[in-house]
């Protein structure tokens, strides 16, 4: 699979990254029950198909996603680039909150290392901003972990330009992880140009808008505790708009012998500022579909057609 460099002097990641949110199992923002053995098989299939990196987070399944990832990578750790995240904490009752206090970041890092069964994290990311903690304090703590060798690279998720600038004044931001897909394009105006000009890699999450742009999405098949039942993206009027766009995209995808979901991922990868698209999977069949979003390009004429449609 083709690789792209993650920011200036960064590692080379495959255009598709394995997203491990869904393998976290049942929790407030979960995707329903999962079979851990099936999740591990999916990870192994991703590696077999050439994907070289996995994106998880401490919060996914309240630690469970990291634990399953760690089990899946026994004996394979040196072949995989692991990205995980901090800032989201929880208690024994499942209540969650955000903290980027330096002592909290260090504690979370140690917990993630233990769950992932590794002595270092390749990319450690701040999951969500914490308005209660100055960016300078939290980013200095992240830089210390890098200097100590506990993490190789440091990045952020869901940050804007002003927040990125404050981080850059302390230590280089290796990567930004924002939401980006055909229906959510806010980062195009300021954030992507800033990242390109400052050597910050961009790994986009939700390239199929959590499955809505897959071309096979059906609300009736969602588990009763799937977080998407709570999301306004899956309620009217946004839901119907998304489904209408999927149907308009279908003949374009068919021209390339691809699914709408593969077209949606390929569209994200058409942007030169994007290093990789994170695509979630719980089953090996989903992984086999995911990789079809890489390795090909949409024609200029079809890109114009899609733009006019949107």
TAVEN-V528493 format. One record per backbone hydrogen bond with DSSP energy under -1.0 kcal/mol. NH is the residue of the N-H (numbers start at 1). CO is the residue of the C=O. Records with the same first field share a line. If there is no record, write none. Layout:
BEGIN
NH=CO, CO
END
This chain:
BEGIN
4=13
6=11
7=5
8=199
10=7
13=4
15=2
17=277
18=53
19=279
20=55
24=21
30=27
39=35
40=36
41=37
42=38
43=39
44=40
45=41
46=42
47=43
48=44
49=45
50=47
51=46
54=81
55=18
56=83
58=85
62=59
63=58
65=60
67=63
68=64
69=65
70=66
71=67
72=68
73=69
74=71
76=73
79=76
80=77
81=52
83=54
84=123
86=125
89=97
91=95
94=91
97=89
99=87
105=101
106=102
107=103
108=104
109=105
110=106
111=107
112=108
113=109
114=110
115=111
116=112
118=113
121=150
123=82
124=153
125=84
126=155
127=86
133=130
138=134
139=135
140=136
141=137
142=138
143=139
144=140
145=141
146=142
147=143
148=144
149=146
150=145
151=145
152=121
153=122
155=124
156=175
157=126
158=177
164=160
165=161
166=162
167=163
168=164
169=165
170=167
171=167
174=154
176=201
177=156
180=205
181=184
188=185
192=187
194=190
195=191
196=192
197=193
198=194
200=195
201=174
203=176
204=276
205=178
209=206
212=209
213=208
214=211
221=218
222=219
226=223
227=30
229=226
230=227
234=231
235=232
239=235
241=237
242=238
243=239
244=240
245=241
246=242
247=243
248=244
249=245
250=246
253=249
254=250
255=251
256=253
257=254
258=253
261=214
263=259
264=260
265=261
266=262
267=263
268=264
269=265
271=268
274=271
275=202
276=202
277=15
278=204
279=17
281=19
287=283
288=284
289=285
290=286
291=287
292=289
293=290
294=291
303=299
304=300
305=301
306=302
307=303
308=304
309=305
310=306
END
